[in-house]
Amino acid sequence: MGNELIYKLNKLGQFFNLEKVATQKVDQSYIEAYYWINKIPYSLFHNKKGFVHMGVSVDGIYKEEDLFYQVKMIDKAVKSAGAQKVLEIATGRGGNATWLASANPHVDFIGLDISESQLTFARKKAFRLNNYTVLAGDFHDLSSFEPESFDVVFIIEALCHSSDTKKVLKEVLRILKKGGLFSIYDGYREKQDEQMSKEELLAARLLEVGVAVEHFELHSEFLDSAKQVGFTVENIGDLSDLVLPTMQRFEKQAGRFLKLGSIARFLMKLVPNKFVYNILSGYLFTTLIRERVFSYKYTLLKKLL
């Protein structure tokens, strides 16, 4: 499998200055610009339902319905908790909260996001629902919400954008009621830097730049932070192999583009880097998951006290 990663890096090196890309600074302004630039490409190359996350393919074959896996699991948590008020932090285009609000008409849903480009989509969806409200805000500061005001909080593939996950965890803990649940689906590194080969280190950084993440943390570090702020860990699920069919779609798209050779190089000059760098993550992610450099996991946290 190491040979596959070397081959892919060599291939990408024909189109990118990989060392230069790896030094790209990813901060909040970069993340906001990334989602603005990619708002149309997400619809063209992923799906038109307002989801920007990966599908979970239980049978190993990608189907669009696999994109509903996460919200269906969160729906079970909402119902089991008898929730009356639910918050999605980083609601994005609103696809998740819209589905849940439609399935739970007597539950109030609030979606929070910092990206105005994403909120444009979410507000259109919220307009058609009486129980879904969209707000602009940063998940590092939830002071606009009263303590112990939510039964369930959830986030899908966006906590990785946080510059301080422990701060987010503290904020969520404060606004959750006793017994409240925090459901997280996200990607993580599974190796310390010193455990990686130089190729793995480079590929990991290229993937992070490609998806506008400053640095994926280890899942074990995330769990430690959750426990330190006062959460208990209710459940963990490793879904890494089940998201591979989604990632293989992106890998094929990237591979087909790279096969265009000089045409690809010309086209890359016409569009912003924040769009072009998606090729890096799309091309590398499956290999990095198979090599267990990265993982995709579900974590359910609970506030007991």
C-alpha positions in Angstrom: 0.0 0.0 0.0 3.0 2.3 0.6 3.8 2.0 -3.1 0.4 3.3 -3.9 0.9 6.4 -1.9 4.3 7.0 -3.5 2.8 6.6 -6.9 0.0 9.1 -6.1 2.4 11.7 -4.7 4.6 11.4 -7.8 1.5 11.8 -10.0 0.3 14.8 -8.1 3.9 16.2 -8.2 3.5 16.5 -12.0 0.8 19.1 -11.5 1.5 20.7 -8.1 4.5 22.0 -6.2 3.6 19.7 -3.3 6.1 21.1 -0.8 4.7 24.6 -1.4 1.1 23.5 -1.1 2.0 21.8 2.2 3.0 25.1 3.7 -0.3 26.7 2.9 -1.7 28.4 6.0 -5.3 27.4 6.7 -7.1 29.9 9.0 -10.7 31.0 9.4 -10.5 33.4 6.4 -9.1 30.5 4.2 -12.0 28.2 5.4 -14.7 30.8 4.7 -13.2 31.5 1.2 -13.0 27.7 0.5 -16.7 27.2 1.1 -17.6 30.3 -0.9 -15.5 29.2 -3.9 -16.7 25.6 -3.7 -20.5 26.2 -3.2 -21.3 25.4 -6.8 -18.7 22.6 -7.3 -20.2 20.8 -4.2 -23.5 20.6 -6.0 -22.0 19.6 -9.3 -19.6 17.0 -8.1 -21.1 15.7 -4.9 -24.9 16.0 -4.6 -27.8 18.5 -4.9 -29.5 17.7 -1.6 -27.6 20.1 0.6 -25.2 17.5 2.0 -21.5 18.2 2.1 -20.5 15.1 4.0 -19.6 11.6 3.1 -22.0 8.8 2.6 -21.8 5.7 4.9 -22.2 2.6 2.6 -23.0 -0.3 4.8 -23.0 -2.7 1.8 -19.8 -1.3 0.3 -21.5 0.2 -2.8 -22.1 4.0 -2.9 -25.7 5.1 -3.3 -27.1 8.6 -2.8 -29.2 7.3 0.1 -26.0 6.6 2.0 -25.7 10.3 2.6 -28.7 10.0 5.0 -26.9 7.6 7.3 -25.7 10.2 9.8 -29.0 12.1 10.0 -30.9 8.9 10.5 -28.6 7.9 13.4 -29.0 11.4 14.9 -32.8 11.1 14.4 -32.7 8.0 16.7 -30.8 10.0 19.3 -33.3 12.9 19.1 -36.3 10.5 19.5 -34.7 8.4 22.3 -33.8 11.5 24.2 -37.4 12.8 23.8 -35.7 16.0 22.6 -37.6 19.3 22.4 -34.7 21.5 21.2 -31.8 20.5 19.0 -28.8 22.5 17.8 -26.6 21.7 14.8 -23.3 23.6 14.9 -21.8 24.2 11.5 -25.2 23.6 9.9 -23.7 24.4 6.4 -26.3 24.2 3.7 -28.9 23.0 6.1 -29.4 19.6 4.5 -29.1 17.7 7.8 -31.3 19.9 10.0 -33.9 20.3 7.3 -34.3 16.5 7.1 -34.5 16.2 10.8 -36.9 19.1 11.3 -39.2 17.5 8.7 -39.0 14.1 10.4 -39.7 15.7 13.9 -42.2 18.5 13.4 -42.7 19.0 17.1 -39.0 19.5 17.8 -37.3 22.9 17.5 -34.1 22.9 15.4 -31.5 25.6 15.3 -28.7 25.7 12.8 -25.5 27.8 13.4 -22.8 28.5 10.9 -20.1 31.1 10.3 -20.1 30.8 6.5 -22.5 33.2 4.8 -22.1 31.3 1.5 -23.4 28.2 3.2 -26.1 30.0 5.1 -27.6 31.2 1.8 -28.6 27.7 1.1 -29.7 26.9 4.6 -32.0 30.0 4.9 -33.9 29.0 1.8 -34.6 25.6 3.3 -35.5 27.0 6.7 -38.0 29.4 5.0 -40.2 26.4 4.2 -40.2 25.0 7.8 -41.7 26.3 11.0 -39.3 24.4 13.3 -35.9 25.2 11.8 -34.1 28.5 12.5 -30.8 29.5 10.9 -28.4 31.8 12.7 -25.0 33.2 11.9 -22.3 32.4 14.5 -19.1 30.8 15.5 -19.2 27.4 17.3 -16.4 28.6 19.5 -18.7 31.1 21.1 -22.3 29.9 22.0 -22.9 32.6 24.5 -26.1 33.7 22.7 -27.7 30.5 24.0 -28.8 30.0 27.6 -27.1 27.3 29.8 -28.9 23.9 29.7 -31.1 24.9 26.8 -30.6 22.0 24.4 -31.4 18.3 24.6 -29.1 17.3 21.6 -26.3 19.1 19.8 -24.7 17.6 16.7 -22.1 18.3 14.1 -21.1 16.5 10.9 -17.7 16.8 9.4 -17.0 20.3 10.6 -15.4 20.1 14.1 -12.2 19.4 12.2 -12.2 23.1 11.2 -12.0 24.2 14.8 -9.0 26.0 16.0 -9.7 25.0 19.6 -11.9 21.9 19.9 -11.7 21.9 23.7 -13.3 25.4 23.7 -16.1 24.1 21.5 -16.6 21.1 23.8 -16.9 23.4 26.8 -19.4 25.6 25.0 -21.6 22.6 24.0 -21.4 21.2 27.5 -22.7 24.5 29.0 -25.7 24.7 26.7 -26.7 21.0 27.0 -29.3 20.0 29.6 -28.3 17.3 32.1 -28.4 14.0 30.2 -28.0 15.8 26.9 -26.2 14.3 24.0 -23.5 15.6 21.7 -23.2 13.6 18.4 -20.1 14.0 16.2 -19.1 12.6 12.9 -15.7 13.5 11.6 -12.3 12.6 10.3 -9.2 12.2 12.4 -5.5 11.4 12.2 -4.7 8.0 13.5 -0.9 8.4 13.7 1.4 10.8 15.5 3.8 12.6 13.2 6.7 10.6 14.4 4.9 7.4 13.5 4.5 8.4 9.8 6.8 8.1 6.9 7.8 11.2 5.1 5.4 10.3 2.3 2.5 9.9 4.8 3.3 13.2 6.5 3.3 15.0 3.2 0.1 13.3 2.0 -1.6 14.1 5.3 -0.8 17.7 5.0 -1.9 17.9 1.4 -5.2 16.3 2.3 -5.7 18.9 5.1 -5.1 21.8 2.7 -7.4 20.2 0.2 -10.3 20.2 2.6 -9.4 23.4 4.4 -8.4 21.9 7.7 -5.6 23.4 9.7 -4.8 20.1 11.4 -6.8 16.9 11.9 -6.4 15.8 15.5 -6.0 12.3 16.8 -9.3 10.7 17.9 -7.7 9.7 21.2 -6.8 13.3 21.8 -10.3 14.4 21.1 -11.7 11.9 23.5 -9.2 13.1 26.2 -10.4 16.6 25.7 -14.1 15.6 25.9 -13.5 13.8 29.2 -11.4 16.7 30.6 -14.2 19.2 30.1 -16.8 16.9 31.7 -18.4 14.7 29.1 -18.7 10.9 29.3 -18.2 8.8 26.2 -21.5 7.0 25.4 -20.5 5.4 22.1 -17.8 5.2 19.4 -18.1 3.8 15.9 -15.3 3.4 13.4 -16.9 4.0 10.0 -13.6 4.4 8.0 -14.2 1.4 5.7 -17.8 2.4 5.1 -17.0 5.9 3.7 -14.5 4.5 1.2 -17.1 4.1 -1.6 -17.8 7.8 -1.3 -14.2 8.7 -1.4 -13.6 6.3 -4.3 -16.0 8.4 -6.3 -13.9 11.5 -5.6 -10.7 9.5 -6.3 -12.0 8.5 -9.7 -13.0 12.1 -10.5 -9.6 13.4 -9.6 -7.8 10.6 -11.5 -9.8 11.2 -14.7 -9.0 14.9 -14.5 -5.2 14.2 -14.0 -5.3 12.0 -17.1 -6.0 15.1 -19.2 -2.4 16.0 -18.7 -1.5 19.4 -20.3 -5.2 20.2 -20.6 -5.6 19.7 -16.9 -2.6 22.0 -16.3 -4.2 24.7 -18.4 -7.6 24.4 -16.7 -6.0 24.5 -13.3 -4.6 28.0 -14.1 -8.1 29.3 -14.8 -9.7 28.5 -11.4 -8.8 29.4 -7.7 -6.4 27.2 -5.8 -9.1 26.6 -3.2 -11.0 24.7 -5.8 -8.1 23.0 -7.5 -6.7 21.7 -4.1 -9.8 19.4 -3.9 -8.0 17.2 -6.3 -5.3 16.5 -3.7 -7.7 15.4 -1.0 -9.9 13.5 -3.5 -7.0 11.6 -4.9 -5.3 10.8 -1.6 -8.1 10.2 1.0 -8.9 6.5 0.1 -5.2 5.5 0.4 -4.7 7.3 3.7 -7.8 5.7 5.2 -6.7 2.2 4.0 -3.2 2.8 5.5 -4.9 3.9 8.8 -3.2 7.3 8.6 -6.7 8.8 8.8 -10.0 7.5 10.1 -13.7 8.5 10.0 -15.5 8.0 13.3 -18.8 8.6 15.1 -18.6 9.8 18.7 -21.5 10.2 21.1 -20.9 12.2 24.2 -23.2 12.7 27.2 -23.5 15.4 29.9 -24.2 13.6 33.1 -24.0 16.4 35.7 
